[in-house]
Amino acid sequence: MRPKRYPYSGQKKKQPRDEIAELRYELNVLKTNLSTLAHQLFKN
């Protein structure tokens, strides 16, 4: 069998699960930032 071709074979490969976890964490941070911003905006 031929090895699968990875689009980013040159870079250090991350497990997709790790990447998803990082993205989820970033999303949560952004969500909290957005909600605090919204609160500050609509308080005034």
N, C-alpha and C positions, 0 to 999 in steps of 0.2 A: 504493500500500500504506500502511496505517496504521502508524505507529511502534509498536513493542512497548511495553507498559507495564511499567515497572520498579517493583517494590515500594518501593524506596528511592531514588526519582528525586531527592528533595530533597538527599540527602547526596552527598558526593563519591564518584563511582563508582570502585570498585577493580576491577582485573581479577580474575576468579575464581581464576586461577592463582596470583596473588600471595597472595590470601587463603588458598588451600590451603597454600601454602608456609609462611605464617606459622603456620597451625594445626598443621602437621606439626612445625615447630620447637618450638612450645609443648608439643606432645604428648611430644616427645623429652625436653624439660626435665623435664616431670612424671614421665616414666618413670624418669629417672635419680634424681630426688628420691625417688621411691617405693622404688626398689631400695636406695638408701643407707639410707633409713629402715628398711626391712625388715632389712637387714644389722645395723644398730645394735640393733634390737629383739631379733633372734634370737641375737645374740652373747651377751647377758647370760643 
